[in-house]
Amino acid sequence: MEDKKLYCTECGYKFVPRSKHKRCPYCGKEGSLIKAPTSQDIIDEVAFEDSERLVKENFK
């Protein structure tokens, strides 16, 4: 099972939180943390975008 990482949209720092965070522990920016995408999230997004493109090209 993959650890749930958080990602700072301000500085790019990724970490596994040990407690609830409201600000990045590296740069201190508040409200900049999002769930870091997993490899599967990225694959699913690319596959979805590619399937949408194929539908638009073939069914105009």
C-alpha positions as CSV (number, residue, x, y, z in Angstrom):
1,M,0.0,0.0,0.0
2,E,1.3,3.4,-1.0
3,D,1.8,6.1,1.6
4,K,-0.5,9.2,1.2
5,K,1.8,12.1,0.3
6,L,1.0,15.7,0.3
7,Y,2.5,18.1,-2.2
8,C,3.1,21.9,-1.8
9,T,2.0,23.8,-4.8
10,E,4.2,26.7,-3.8
11,C,7.6,25.0,-3.5
12,G,7.0,21.5,-4.7
13,Y,7.9,19.8,-1.5
14,K,6.4,16.3,-1.0
15,F,6.0,14.6,2.3
16,V,4.1,12.0,4.2
17,P,2.2,13.8,7.0
18,R,2.4,12.5,10.5
19,S,-0.3,15.0,11.7
20,K,-2.8,17.3,10.1
21,H,-1.0,20.1,8.3
22,K,-2.4,23.5,7.2
23,R,0.9,24.8,5.9
24,C,4.0,23.5,4.2
25,P,6.6,22.4,6.7
26,Y,9.4,23.4,4.2
27,C,8.3,26.9,2.9
28,G,5.6,27.7,5.4
29,K,3.0,28.7,2.8
30,E,-0.5,28.2,4.3
31,G,-3.2,26.6,2.1
32,S,-0.8,25.3,-0.5
33,L,-1.0,21.6,0.3
34,I,-2.8,19.1,-2.0
35,K,-2.7,15.3,-2.2
36,A,0.2,14.3,-4.3
37,P,-0.9,12.3,-7.4
38,T,0.0,8.7,-7.5
39,S,1.4,7.0,-10.6
40,Q,-2.0,5.5,-11.2
41,D,-3.7,8.9,-11.0
42,I,-1.3,10.2,-13.7
43,I,-1.9,7.1,-15.9
44,D,-5.7,7.5,-15.5
45,E,-5.6,11.2,-16.4
46,V,-3.5,10.6,-19.6
47,A,-5.7,7.7,-20.7
48,F,-8.9,9.8,-20.2
49,E,-7.5,12.7,-22.1
50,D,-6.4,10.4,-24.9
51,S,-9.8,8.7,-25.1
52,E,-11.5,12.1,-25.3
53,R,-9.2,13.2,-28.1
54,L,-9.9,10.0,-30.1
55,V,-13.7,10.5,-29.7
56,K,-13.4,14.1,-30.9
57,E,-11.3,13.1,-33.9
58,N,-13.5,10.1,-35.0
59,F,-17.0,11.4,-34.3
60,K,-17.1,15.0,-35.5
